[in-house]
Amino acid sequence: MATGSTTTASRRRATRSRIRTISRLFCFGLGYTAGRLADAVASEGWTVAGTGRTARAEADRTVHRFERGAPLDDPASSLAGATHLLASIPPDAEGDTALGVHGRDIAAAASTLGWIGYLSTSGVYGDHGGAWVDEDTPPAPTGDRSRRRLDAERAWTDFGRAHGIAVHIFRLPGIYGPGRSQLDAVRSGRAHRIDKPGQVFSRIHVDDIVATLRASIERPRAGAIYNVADDLPAPSHEVTAFACDLLGVEPPPLIPFAQAELSPMARSFYADNRRVRNERIKTELGVTLRHPDYRAGLRAILAAETAG
């Protein structure tokens, strides 16, 4: 009689065979980052589907309406044949929405699923006074949003272990890219410069997230956790000043943190201070960042806009 480990190994071999013939990505939450991954794989012939707040059909993907109060109409059909699944919907007070509503349906697709990725946050590390953190740093979230993310990480990891699916956790800092950068904030008049001595933020260009996800798909490792950040944590006011310089405009005045008129949400981002180390994506996945710091990233965004 076959053991559980033998059965799991056989399932994985069958999955790899299917993936070589056809690849299908399903994204719970086809937002900014997941959409960029979908663009990349669809251009290579993958079948792509996912969820949004409204249903729509696009040229290269199908988007199904989904939220906690509105489950997928036909989850078995929506998930049928999925070889890769990306989850990016933020958890709510009840936990991870995709697992909570459709965990059984995802488990039913385990025979074809060879890779699951969960987009989390580097906020799970909490406050380290500006010191470096890596994937071996014990999580110590300070806010409700980050605590929910950590709970969701653990739920997905346990789910993968229970069903023999390779689940990967990607801890992301601030995400920027075309249409969502300090260049856009400066142009719109929304940019500000807050001075909190010693405060730094890590960040990552969306295309480097996509490259990391692609590298993980090529090298799956069940239970893996990856920090996806660039090489240069920096104060946000320096990033704004650089964006202003690229656009040839005067930067907004530097305002002391104590005097800044910030929303509770905006102020909460200054509660934690850490530098996110990214060595694992380089050594384990072979990732070379296209935008190793915000200067390279903003220059590339502006150059693409100018070219096109």
C-alpha positions as CSV (number, residue, x, y, z in Angstrom):
1,M,0.0,0.0,0.0
2,A,1.4,3.4,-0.9
3,T,2.5,5.7,1.9
4,G,1.4,9.3,2.2
5,S,4.8,10.6,1.1
6,T,4.9,8.3,-1.9
7,T,1.4,9.5,-2.9
8,T,2.5,13.2,-2.5
9,A,5.7,12.5,-4.6
10,S,3.7,10.9,-7.3
11,R,1.3,13.8,-7.4
12,R,4.1,16.2,-7.8
13,R,5.7,14.3,-10.6
14,A,2.3,14.2,-12.4
15,T,2.0,18.0,-11.8
16,R,5.4,18.7,-13.3
17,S,4.4,16.7,-16.3
18,R,1.2,18.7,-16.8
19,I,3.0,22.0,-16.3
20,R,5.4,21.1,-19.2
21,T,2.4,20.8,-21.5
22,I,0.2,23.8,-20.5
23,S,0.4,26.5,-17.8
24,R,-2.5,28.2,-16.3
25,L,-2.3,31.0,-13.8
26,F,-5.2,31.9,-11.5
27,C,-4.9,35.1,-9.3
28,F,-7.0,35.8,-6.3
29,G,-6.8,39.5,-6.6
30,L,-5.8,40.7,-10.1
31,G,-4.5,44.0,-8.9
32,Y,-1.4,46.0,-9.8
33,T,1.3,43.4,-9.0
34,A,-0.7,40.3,-10.0
35,G,-1.7,42.1,-13.2
36,R,1.9,42.7,-14.1
37,L,2.7,39.0,-13.6
38,A,-0.4,38.1,-15.6
39,D,0.8,40.3,-18.5
40,A,4.2,38.6,-18.4
41,V,3.0,35.0,-18.6
42,A,0.1,35.7,-21.0
43,S,2.6,37.1,-23.5
44,E,4.3,33.7,-23.4
45,G,1.1,31.8,-24.1
46,W,-0.1,31.0,-20.6
47,T,-3.9,30.9,-19.9
48,V,-4.7,33.5,-17.3
49,A,-7.8,34.1,-15.1
50,G,-8.4,35.7,-11.7
51,T,-10.7,37.7,-9.6
52,G,-11.7,41.3,-9.2
53,R,-14.5,43.3,-7.6
54,T,-16.3,43.2,-10.9
55,A,-16.4,40.5,-13.6
56,R,-15.0,41.3,-17.0
57,A,-13.5,39.6,-20.0
58,E,-10.2,40.9,-21.4
59,A,-8.3,39.9,-24.5
60,D,-5.9,37.6,-22.7
61,R,-7.7,36.8,-19.4
62,T,-11.0,36.3,-17.6
63,V,-11.8,38.2,-14.5
64,H,-14.4,36.7,-12.1
65,R,-16.2,38.8,-9.5
66,F,-15.1,37.7,-6.0
67,E,-15.0,39.0,-2.4
68,R,-16.0,37.5,0.9
69,G,-19.7,38.2,0.4
70,A,-19.6,37.2,-3.2
71,P,-18.0,33.8,-3.8
72,L,-17.0,32.6,-7.3
73,D,-20.1,31.5,-9.2
74,D,-18.5,28.2,-10.3
75,P,-15.3,27.7,-8.4
76,A,-14.6,24.2,-9.8
77,S,-14.8,25.5,-13.3
78,S,-12.8,28.7,-12.5
79,L,-10.0,26.8,-10.9
80,A,-10.0,23.8,-13.3
81,G,-6.6,23.0,-14.7
82,A,-4.8,25.8,-12.8
83,T,-1.1,25.0,-12.5
84,H,-0.1,28.1,-10.6
85,L,-2.0,30.2,-8.1
86,L,-1.2,33.7,-6.8
87,A,-3.0,35.1,-3.8
88,S,-2.7,38.9,-3.2
89,I,-6.0,39.9,-1.5
90,P,-5.3,41.5,1.9
91,P,-6.8,39.5,4.7
92,D,-9.7,41.0,6.7
93,A,-10.7,40.6,10.3
94,E,-11.9,37.1,9.5
95,G,-8.7,35.9,7.9
96,D,-7.5,35.2,4.4
97,T,-10.5,35.6,2.0
98,A,-9.5,33.2,-0.7
99,L,-8.8,30.4,1.8
100,G,-11.7,31.2,4.0
101,V,-14.2,31.1,1.1
102,H,-12.7,28.7,-1.4
103,G,-10.1,26.7,0.5
104,R,-11.9,23.4,-0.3
105,D,-12.1,24.3,-3.9
106,I,-8.4,25.1,-4.1
107,A,-7.6,21.8,-2.4
108,A,-9.7,20.1,-5.0
109,A,-7.4,21.5,-7.6
110,A,-4.3,20.1,-5.9
111,S,-3.7,17.5,-8.6
112,T,-2.7,20.2,-11.1
113,L,-1.4,22.9,-8.8
114,G,2.4,22.9,-8.7
115,W,3.0,26.4,-7.2
116,I,1.2,28.8,-5.0
117,G,2.5,32.2,-4.2
118,Y,1.2,34.5,-1.4
119,L,2.0,38.2,-1.5
120,S,2.6,39.3,2.1
121,T,4.3,42.3,3.6
122,S,7.7,43.0,5.3
123,G,5.5,44.7,7.9
124,V,5.4,41.3,9.7
125,Y,8.9,42.0,11.0
126,G,7.7,45.0,13.0
127,D,10.0,47.7,14.3
128,H,13.8,47.1,14.5
129,G,15.0,50.7,15.0
130,G,16.4,50.9,11.4
131,A,18.4,47.6,11.7
132,W,18.5,45.0,9.0
133,V,16.0,42.1,8.9
134,D,16.1,38.9,6.8
135,E,13.9,35.9,6.4
136,D,15.2,34.3,9.6
137,T,14.3,37.3,11.7
138,P,11.3,36.3,14.0
139,P,8.2,38.1,13.0
140,A,7.0,40.7,15.5
141,P,4.2,42.7,13.8
142,T,3.1,45.9,15.6
143,G,-0.2,46.7,13.8
144,D,-3.4,44.8,13.1
145,R,-2.8,44.8,9.3
146,S,0.6,43.1,9.7
147,R,-0.7,40.7,12.3
148,R,-3.4,39.6,9.8
149,R,-0.8,39.2,7.1
150,L,1.3,36.9,9.4
151,D,-1.8,34.8,10.2
152,A,-2.5,34.5,6.5
153,E,1.1,33.5,5.8
154,R,0.8,30.7,8.3
155,A,-2.6,29.6,7.0
156,W,-1.3,29.3,3.5
157,T,1.8,27.5,4.6
158,D,-0.3,25.0,6.6
159,F,-2.7,24.6,3.7
160,G,0.2,23.7,1.3
161,R,1.6,21.2,3.8
162,A,-1.8,19.6,4.3
163,H,-2.5,19.2,0.6
164,G,1.0,18.6,-0.8
165,I,1.2,21.9,-2.7
166,A,4.3,24.0,-2.8
167,V,3.4,27.3,-1.1
168,H,5.8,30.3,-1.2
169,I,5.6,33.5,0.8
170,F,6.8,36.8,-0.6
171,R,7.3,39.6,1.9
172,L,7.0,42.9,0.1
173,P,7.8,46.5,1.2
174,G,6.5,49.6,-0.5
175,I,5.7,48.8,-4.2
176,Y,6.2,51.3,-7.0
177,G,6.3,51.2,-10.8
178,P,4.7,52.8,-13.9
179,G,1.7,54.8,-12.8
180,R,2.4,54.4,-9.1
181,S,5.6,56.2,-8.2
182,Q,6.8,59.4,-6.7
183,L,6.9,60.8,-10.2
184,D,3.1,60.5,-10.2
185,A,2.8,61.9,-6.7
186,V,4.8,65.0,-7.6
187,R,2.9,65.6,-10.8
188,S,-0.4,65.4,-9.0
189,G,0.6,67.7,-6.1
190,R,0.2,64.9,-3.6
191,A,3.9,64.6,-2.8
192,H,5.2,65.7,0.6
193,R,8.5,65.4,2.4
194,I,8.5,64.3,6.0
195,D,11.6,64.4,8.2
196,K,11.8,61.8,10.9
197,P,15.6,61.4,11.7
198,G,16.8,57.9,11.2
199,Q,13.6,56.7,9.6
200,V,14.1,54.6,6.4
201,F,11.8,52.6,4.1
202,S,12.5,49.7,1.9
203,R,10.8,49.5,-1.5
204,I,10.7,47.4,-4.7
205,H,9.9,48.0,-8.3
206,V,6.9,46.0,-9.5
207,D,8.9,44.5,-12.4
208,D,11.4,43.1,-9.9
209,I,8.6,41.4,-8.0
210,V,7.4,39.8,-11.2
211,A,11.0,38.6,-11.9
212,T,11.2,37.1,-8.5
213,L,7.8,35.3,-8.9
214,R,8.9,34.0,-12.2
215,A,12.2,32.7,-10.7
216,S,10.3,31.0,-7.9
217,I,8.0,29.3,-10.4
218,E,11.1,27.9,-12.1
219,R,12.5,26.8,-8.8
220,P,9.7,25.9,-6.4
221,R,10.5,25.1,-2.8
222,A,7.6,24.3,-0.5
223,G,7.5,26.6,2.5
224,A,9.9,29.1,1.2
225,I,9.9,32.7,2.4
226,Y,11.4,35.5,0.4
227,N,12.0,39.1,1.1
228,V,11.5,41.0,-2.2
229,A,13.2,44.4,-1.7
230,D,15.8,46.5,-3.5
231,D,19.3,47.2,-2.3
232,L,18.8,50.7,-0.9
233,P,16.5,51.5,2.0
234,A,16.1,55.3,2.2
235,P,14.1,58.0,3.8
236,S,11.0,58.8,1.7
237,H,11.8,62.5,1.6
238,E,15.0,61.7,-0.4
239,V,12.9,59.7,-2.9
240,T,10.6,62.6,-3.4
241,A,13.4,65.0,-3.8
242,F,15.0,62.8,-6.5
243,A,11.7,62.6,-8.3
244,C,11.4,66.4,-8.3
245,D,14.9,66.7,-9.6
246,L,14.1,64.3,-12.5
247,L,11.0,66.4,-13.4
248,G,12.8,69.7,-13.0
249,V,10.6,71.1,-10.2
250,E,11.2,72.4,-6.8
251,P,10.7,69.8,-4.0
252,P,8.0,70.4,-1.4
253,P,9.3,71.8,1.9
254,L,10.8,69.4,4.5
255,I,8.3,69.1,7.4
256,P,9.3,67.7,10.8
257,F,7.3,64.5,11.6
258,A,5.8,66.0,14.7
259,Q,4.3,68.8,12.7
260,A,3.1,66.8,9.7
261,E,-0.6,66.6,9.1
262,L,-0.9,62.9,8.3
263,S,-3.9,60.6,8.4
264,P,-3.8,57.8,11.0
265,M,-3.0,55.3,8.2
266,A,-0.1,57.4,6.8
267,R,1.3,58.0,10.3
268,S,1.2,54.3,11.0
269,F,3.8,53.6,8.4
270,Y,6.3,55.6,10.4
271,A,5.7,53.4,13.5
272,D,8.1,50.7,12.2
273,N,11.7,51.3,11.0
274,R,13.7,48.5,9.4
275,R,16.0,47.7,6.5
276,V,14.9,44.6,4.5
277,R,17.7,42.3,3.4
278,N,17.2,40.7,0.0
279,E,20.1,38.2,-0.3
280,R,18.0,35.1,-0.5
281,I,16.2,36.0,-3.8
282,K,19.7,36.5,-5.3
283,T,21.5,33.4,-4.0
284,E,18.6,30.9,-4.1
285,L,16.6,32.1,-7.0
286,G,19.3,33.8,-9.1
287,V,17.4,37.1,-9.3
288,T,19.3,40.1,-10.6
289,L,17.4,43.3,-9.8
290,R,16.7,45.4,-12.9
291,H,16.1,48.4,-10.5
292,P,18.5,47.9,-7.6
293,D,17.5,51.2,-6.0
294,Y,14.9,54.0,-6.3
295,R,17.1,56.1,-8.5
296,A,17.4,53.4,-11.2
297,G,13.7,52.6,-10.9
298,L,12.5,56.2,-11.3
299,R,14.9,56.9,-14.1
300,A,13.6,53.8,-15.9
301,I,10.0,54.8,-15.4
302,L,10.6,58.3,-16.7
303,A,12.6,57.0,-19.7
304,A,9.8,54.7,-20.7
305,E,7.3,57.5,-20.4
306,T,9.4,59.7,-22.6
307,A,10.0,57.0,-25.2
308,G,6.4,56.3,-25.3
